[in-house]
Amino acid sequence: MSEFAGRVVLVTGGGSGIGRATALLFAREGAKVGVLDWNEAGGAETVRLIEQARGEGLCLRADVSRSDEVEHAVQAIDGRWGRIDVLFANAAVEITRGLVETTEQEWEQLYAVNMKGTFLCCKHVIPVMRRDGGGSIVIASSGHAFVTYPRCSAYAGTKGGLLAFMRGAALDCAAERIRVNCVIPGATDTPLLRAYLRDSGDPAAEESRIISRIPLRRLATPDDIAQAVRFLCSDAAAYITGTSLTVDGGLLAGG
């Protein structure tokens, strides 16, 4: 039996991409999974896939940048299953635009979802974990925190900020047996990446350029990242907190 059998997992941004893959992975291992997404149809589809595989899921429509909506979602999961053992704070938006061309509204949207949304999810989940003796939080940062592209400065800033936030949160929570880490996906074949490629002007050329820089010569799959999240939440990672796990096919190794 999997160590995750009977545990309760909350995945934000669970309606597609890495979030969906992670929700499905935990559900296959017997966890009960709350799937939070602003796109209710996407979240409902993830739950349908969980239930099709005989798992148990709950679809929660919420905007992670709104404290009341996040709090309500956390209360709904706690009310249904009585605990939350794992939080995968994955919800994000990506806007690709030159620095000068980036509007204040776009900047504020990026930071509201990517930074504030992660803060709010942690803020409302941690008291539940604290009450029940601990848990694991994994925050999705990005390779953009280290090596970025043109027209990504605002997005990269949020992902770099999440690394610093994670380290502080890990120190705040360590005494309560709550571990906090980041997963660092490289170029992953998700709707966010496909949107970036469409906006690049020459999607095929840009995809080829990205892959040419990756030593393993392929994009990551969402399941590649989900497996890393699972490890960080597992008993095998019981002494790991305040750090990050890079899953990028060797991209950062080459600078």
Beta strands, then each sheet from edge to edge (+ up, - down):
strand 1: 8-12
strand 2: 32-37
strand 3: 56-61
strand 4: 86-89
strand 5: 135-140
strand 6: 178-185
strand 7: 244-247
sheet 1: 3+ 2+ 1+ 4+ 5+ 6+ 7+
end
